[in-house]
C-alpha cells in the first residue's frame, strides 16, 4: 500500500474536505476533486487518476450520481474504495436533516455550489429569466447547508433568491459530519497500512529466521560428513539451497595446492586462484567468490554465480561469510576426523556450537514474544475500531509500539545471525573455570527452577537424593550445563510422548570424588544408538535438537573435569548415567 491516501470528491464539496484535512493536519492525505457533472456525464477512473496528478495506490472516492457506475476497482493496480452516498449532501450534514429538508420541498445547496451558482445554472442550460419558473416549479424554498467555510455565503444566497424568487434560509451544519466521515476512512486506511507493514515485517523476519534455521540444520547435517568429498558435496548443496545460483564451482586447497572439483572452465579456475581477499564479486555482479577458511588457512574456495535473485546478493554474501567458517571447520573435521573426536579441539568446537545453539533461544524467544505482543495490540486496536471507539491516540500509540517492535525484531534477528559467527572460534584453551565452594544440591535445585513448569506440564516427577546440602569445590557453571543438558535430553527424547515419567538423581561424596547417578524411566534406546550417544550432532530426533547436548556433557565431564561417564540403556527401560568426578 502507498504511504499517501487520495480523497476524491466533487468540486462542490472540495472546500469542506480541504478544511478538514488542514485542521486535522493529515500530512499523509492528499485531496483531489472532479468537476460537478451531477452524473452528466459520469466520472471514470482515468479522470480521477488524472485529477490525483499521478496514479494513486490508495484512493477513496465519495459521491452519488457522478460515480453511480464507477467500478469498485480501477484498471490500474491501485487500492481503492468507492463510497456511494444516498444523497451528496450526506457528506456534510446528518442524514435525518438532509432527508427531512428534501421531503419538505427544499432545494439544497452547499457553500461550494453557491460560490459558483451562476456557472452551475448555465451548465444546466437555463437563461437567467428562465430560472425563476423552473425553481418555483420544483421547490418551495432554497436551503443552504452552511458549513461556515464561505464568508460570502449570505450575499450569494441573496443574489440567488433575487433570481429564483424563492424563500431562502440557512442551516448551520459546521464540519462535524464531513470530519467524522473522513476520519473513519483515514483511520481505516491507516490501520490497513499498519497491518500491511507489520505483515511485511513479519514476513521478512520469518524469512530471515527460516534462512538461519535452515542453515543451522544443514550445517548440523554437514558436520556428519565422513570424508572431504562428501563434505564438499554437502557445502555445494547447502549453497544451492540457500542462494539458488545457476553455477557453483569449488576449488580444494591442501597445503597451498589447488585442486578443482569437477569440471571447471579455465576462466573460473583462474578467478578462484587469483582470489586473495575473503570474497570478491563476479564481473557481472550476479554472484561472488568466497574463501573457505579454517583458522588462518584456506581449505577451499567457492564461486557462486548467476543468482536467481541478484537483488539479494549482499544479504546472501553476508550469510555466506558467516557459514563459510563453519564449512571450513567441517572440511578440517573430515581431514582429522578420528583425532578430532578425542582431542581438545573437537571438544572446544562442540562446546562453542552448543553455546551458540542455546544462546539463539533467547533472541528467538524475544522475537516471538514481540511478534505475539504486536499481534495482541493489533487485535485490540481492530476491536476498538469495529466498535467505533478507536481514537487517533490509540492508533498513534499502536504505530509507535509497532515501530519499536519491528526495531526489536530486527535487533534480535541480527543477533541470531551474529551468533552463527562464533562457530569460527575453534581454539579454546580448555582451562577449568575457577574452583569455588558450592552446595551441589542447591546448584541442582537452581537448574530445576530454571525449567519453570516444564516438568509439571510433562507430568514428570523428580526424585533427588540427598535433600540436604552437599558441599564440594568445583566449577559451578560446568555442573549447571551438565544437569541442564541431562534434563533436556530426558524431556525432549527419553520421556517425550509419555503420559508420565520419573527422573532419579543420587549424589554421594566418596573420599575425593563426587558420584552422580542419573536415571529416567523413558523410552530408552537400542545399543546402536547408545554407542553414538556422545557423538557430536547425533540425535534420535533431529526435529527436537541438534545432537549436541550429550556430547557437551561428555566433554565437560571428561575433558574439563577430568572425570568419567558411562551410560546404560535398553528399549523401553530408560537411560542410566553414572558420573564420577575427582574433587
Residue, then its C-alpha position, 0 to 999 in steps of 0.5 A: x500500500x502507498x504511504x499517501x491516501x487520495x480523497x476524491x470528491x466533487x468540486x462542490x464539496x472540495x472546500x469542506x474536505x480541504x478544511x478538514x484535512x488542514x485542521x486535522x493536519x493529515x500530512x499523509x492525505x492528499x485531496x483531489x476533486x472532479x468537476x460537478x457533472x451531477x452524473x452528466x456525464x459520469x466520472x471514470x477512473x482515468x479522470x480521477x487518476x488524472x485529477x490525483x496528478x499521478x496514479x494513486x495506490x490508495x484512493x477513496x472516492x465519495x459521491x452519488x450520481x457522478x460515480x453511480x457506475x464507477x467500478x469498485x476497482x480501477x484498471x490500474x493496480x491501485x487500492x481503492x474504495x468507492x463510497x456511494x452516498x444516498x444523497x451528496x449532501x450526506x457528506x456534510x450534514x446528518x442524514x435525518x436533516x438532509x432527508x427531512x429538508x428534501x421531503x419538505x420541498x427544499x432545494x439544497x445547496x452547499x457553500x461550494x455550489x453557491x460560490x459558483x451558482x451562476x456557472x452551475x445554472x448555465x451548465x444546466x442550460x437555463x437563461x437567467x429569466x428562465x430560472x425563476x419558473x423552473x425553481x418555483x416549479x420544483x421547490x418551495x424554498x432554497x436551503x443552504x447547508x452552511x458549513x461556515x467555510x464561505x464568508x460570502x455565503x449570505x450575499x450569494x444566497x441573496x443574489x440567488x433568491x433575487x433570481x429564483x424568487x424563492x424563500x431562502x434560509x440557512x442551516x448551520x451544519x459546521x464540519x462535524x459530519x464531513x470530519x467524522x466521515x473522513x476520519x473513519x476512512x483515514x483511520x481505516x486506511x491507516x490501520x490497513x497500512x499498519x497491518x500491511x507493514x507489520x505483515x511485511x515485517x513479519x514476513x521478512x523476519x520469518x524469512x530471515x529466521x527460516x534462512x538461519x534455521x535452515x542453515x543451522x540444520x544443514x550445517x548440523x547435517x554437514x558436520x556428519x560428513x565422513x570424508x572431504x568429498x562428501x563434505x564438499x558435496x554437502x557445502x555445494x548443496x547447502x549453497x544451492x539451497x540457500x542462494x539458488x545460483x545457476x553455477x557453483x564451482x569449488x576449488x580444494x586447497x591442501x597445503x597451498x595446492x589447488x585442486x578443482x572439483x569437477x569440471x571447471x572452465x579455465x576462466x573460473x579456475x583462474x578467478x578462484x586462484x587469483x582470489x586473495x581477499x575473503x570474497x570478491x564479486x563476479x564481473x557481472x555482479x550476479x554472484x561472488x567468490x568466497x574463501x573457505x577458511x579454517x583458522x588462518x588457512x584456506x581449505x577451499x574456495x567457492x564461486x557462486x554465480x548467476x543468482x536467481x535473485x541478484x537483488x539479494x546478493x549482499x544479504x546472501x554474501x553476508x550469510x555466506x561469510x558467516x557459514x563459510x567458517x563453519x564449512x571450513x571447520x567441517x572440511x578440517x573435521x573430515x581431514x582429522x576426523x578420528x583425532x578430532x573426536x578425542x582431542x581438545x579441539x573437537x571438544x572446544x568446537x562442540x562446546x562453542x556450537x552448543x553455546x551458540x545453539x542455546x544462546x539463539x533461544x533467547x533472541x528467538x524467544x524475544x522475537x516471538x514474544x514481540x511478534x505475539x505482543x504486536x499481534x495482541x495490540x493489533x487485535x485490540x486496536x481492530x476491536x476498538x475500531x469495529x466498535x467505533x471507539x478507536x481514537x487517533x491516540x490509540x492508533x498513534x500509540x499502536x504505530x509507535x509500539x509497532x515501530x519499536x517492535x519491528x526495531x526489536x525484531x530486527x535487533x534480535x534477528x541480527x543477533x541470531x545471525x551474529x551468533x552463527x559467527x562464533x562457530x569460527x572460534x575453534x581454539x579454546x584453551x580448555x582451562x577449568x573455570x575457577x574452583x569455588x565452594x558450592x552446595x551441589x544440591x542447591x546448584x541442582x535445585x537452581x537448574x530445576x527452577x530454571x525449567x519453570x513448569x516444564x516438568x509439571x506440564x510433562x507430568x514428570x516427577x523428580x526424585x533427588x537424593x540427598x535433600x540436604x546440602x552437599x558441599x564440594x569445590x568445583x566449577x559451578x557453571x560446568x555442573x549447571x550445563x551438565x544437569x541442564x543438558x541431562x534434563x533436556x535430553x530426558x524431556x525432549x527424547x527419553x520421556x517425550x510422548x509419555x503420559x508420565x515419567x520419573x527422573x532419579x538423581x543420587x549424589x554421594x561424596x566418596x573420599x575425593x570424588x563426587x558420584x552422580x547417578x542419573x536415571x529416567x524411566x523413558x523410552x530408552x534406546x537400542x545399543x546402536x544408538x547408545x554407542x553414538x550417544x556422545x557423538x557430536x550432532x547425533x540425535x534420535x530426533x533431529x526435529x527436537x535438537x541438534x545432537x549436541x547436548x550429550x556430547x557437551x556433557x561428555x566433554x565437560x565431564x571428561x575433558x574439563x573435569x577430568x572425570x568419567x561417564x558411562x551410560x546404560x540403556x535398553x528399549x523401553x527401560x530408560x537411560x542410566x548415567x553414572x558420573x564420577x568426578x575427582x574433587 
